[in-house]
Amino acid sequence: MNSSGGPSPVHEVASAGVLFLDAEALYRELLKGVRSLVTPQTRLVGVTSGGAWLAERLQADLQLEGKHGVISSAMHRDDFARRGLSNSAQTVLPFDVNEAHILLLDDVLYTGRTIRAVLNELFDYGRPASVQLAVLVDRGGRELPVAADYAAARVSLPDDRLLQLARGEDGRFSFRVESA
């Protein structure tokens, strides 16, 4: 169930590995769902890169004042020695984090490790009053006790598959499923 009380759609991956998810339809669900989480004091912060795309678009569609933030998990990942620094965007928080009410956005919630790393990064910038999490897709498989306050959909995928949000030149969202 999502935070709005209704059931989140569950999608299964076909045996051929094809996933039929309409990312634009899920974005519209996310937009509806986060309306109840957002107040005039809420600051949107997107996890690079898919979450940052969501934050950018939500900032405009919700007509929120100011700029959204972008946060990177790179410096706090528990697999940093193996992955190193990625080419993703660096953290940019154009507001004071102290006492801010933050809505953290990510495209896909899986193990919880990225969110753990992002929270560590966020607290390097200050102490927010609150942090809520909204995701486009929750695929289960948690390794850490992390839960989204809102998920537009829940998806079942084999562990050897990655689900990634893509953004076209026209700004429209789609999903890619790749081998891990």
C-alpha positions in Angstrom: 0.0 0.0 0.0 1.2 3.5 -0.6 0.9 6.3 1.8 -2.4 7.5 0.3 -4.1 4.4 1.5 -4.6 2.8 -1.9 -2.8 -0.3 -3.2 0.3 0.3 -5.2 0.2 -1.6 -8.5 2.5 -4.6 -8.5 4.1 -5.4 -11.8 5.9 -8.7 -12.6 8.7 -9.1 -15.1 7.9 -11.5 -17.9 10.2 -14.5 -18.2 11.9 -12.9 -21.2 12.9 -10.0 -18.9 10.6 -7.5 -20.5 9.0 -5.1 -18.1 6.0 -3.1 -19.2 5.9 0.0 -17.0 4.7 3.3 -18.2 7.1 5.7 -16.5 5.0 8.7 -17.5 1.9 7.2 -15.9 3.9 6.4 -12.8 5.2 10.0 -12.7 1.6 11.3 -12.7 0.8 8.9 -9.8 3.9 10.2 -8.0 2.8 13.8 -8.6 -0.6 13.1 -7.1 0.8 11.2 -4.2 3.4 13.7 -3.1 0.9 16.5 -3.1 -0.1 15.4 0.4 3.5 15.3 1.6 4.4 18.8 0.4 3.9 22.0 2.4 5.1 25.5 1.5 8.1 24.8 3.7 9.1 21.5 1.9 12.3 21.4 0.0 12.6 18.8 -2.8 15.9 16.9 -3.0 16.5 14.4 -5.8 19.1 11.6 -5.7 21.3 11.6 -8.8 20.4 11.0 -11.5 16.8 9.7 -11.8 15.6 11.2 -8.5 17.1 14.6 -9.5 15.1 14.5 -12.8 12.0 13.7 -10.7 12.7 16.6 -8.3 13.2 19.0 -11.2 10.0 18.1 -12.8 8.0 18.0 -9.6 9.4 21.4 -8.5 7.9 22.9 -11.7 4.6 20.9 -11.7 3.9 21.7 -8.1 4.8 25.3 -8.7 7.1 25.4 -5.7 9.2 28.5 -5.0 13.0 28.3 -5.0 15.2 25.5 -6.5 15.2 21.8 -5.8 18.4 20.2 -4.5 20.4 17.4 -6.0 22.2 14.9 -3.8 24.9 12.3 -4.6 25.5 9.0 -2.7 29.0 8.6 -4.1 31.0 9.8 -1.1 29.1 7.7 1.4 28.6 4.4 -0.4 29.6 1.3 1.4 31.0 0.0 -1.9 33.0 3.1 -2.6 36.3 1.2 -2.8 34.9 -1.0 -5.6 32.9 1.6 -7.5 34.9 4.8 -6.9 33.5 8.2 -7.9 30.8 8.0 -10.5 30.3 10.5 -13.3 27.0 11.5 -11.7 26.2 15.0 -10.6 27.6 16.2 -7.3 25.5 17.4 -4.4 24.0 20.9 -4.7 21.7 22.1 -2.0 20.6 25.7 -2.8 19.1 26.2 0.7 19.9 25.8 4.4 19.4 22.2 5.4 19.2 23.1 9.1 15.6 22.8 10.2 14.4 22.2 6.6 11.5 19.8 5.8 13.0 17.7 3.0 11.2 15.4 0.6 13.9 13.1 -0.8 13.1 11.7 -4.2 14.5 8.6 -6.0 13.6 6.7 -9.0 14.0 3.1 -7.8 14.2 1.9 -4.2 15.9 -1.5 -3.9 18.3 -2.5 -1.1 18.2 0.8 0.8 22.0 1.3 0.6 21.8 4.4 -1.7 19.3 6.0 0.7 21.5 5.3 3.7 24.4 6.9 1.8 22.3 9.9 0.8 21.1 10.5 4.4 24.8 10.5 5.5 25.5 13.1 2.8 22.5 15.2 3.7 23.6 15.3 7.4 27.0 16.5 6.3 25.2 19.7 5.3 23.1 20.2 8.4 20.3 18.8 10.5 16.9 18.8 8.8 13.7 19.1 10.8 12.3 16.1 8.9 13.1 13.9 5.9 10.5 11.9 3.9 11.1 9.6 1.0 9.1 9.3 -2.2 10.0 6.9 -5.0 8.7 6.2 -8.4 9.2 2.4 -8.0 9.8 0.2 -5.0 11.2 -3.1 -6.1 11.6 -4.7 -2.7 14.8 -6.6 -1.8 15.7 -4.4 1.1 19.0 -5.1 2.9 18.5 -2.2 5.3 15.4 -1.0 7.2 14.4 1.8 4.7 10.9 2.4 3.6 9.3 5.0 1.3 6.6 7.3 2.6 5.2 7.1 -0.9 5.8 4.8 -3.9 4.0 5.1 -7.2 4.4 1.4 -7.8 5.8 -1.8 -6.5 7.7 -4.0 -8.9 9.0 -7.6 -8.7 12.2 -8.1 -10.5 14.8 -10.9 -10.4 18.0 -10.0 -8.5 20.1 -10.2 -11.6 18.1 -7.3 -13.2 18.6 -3.5 -12.8 15.7 -1.1 -13.3 16.8 2.3 -14.4 14.8 5.5 -15.2 15.8 7.2 -18.5 14.9 10.7 -19.6 14.5 11.5 -23.3 15.5 14.7 -25.0 11.9 15.8 -24.7 12.0 15.3 -20.9 9.7 12.2 -21.0 10.5 9.3 -18.7 10.9 5.7 -19.6 12.4 2.6 -18.0 15.3 0.3 -19.0 15.8 -3.2 -17.6 19.4 -4.4 -17.8 21.4 -7.3 -16.6 23.2 -6.6 -13.3 
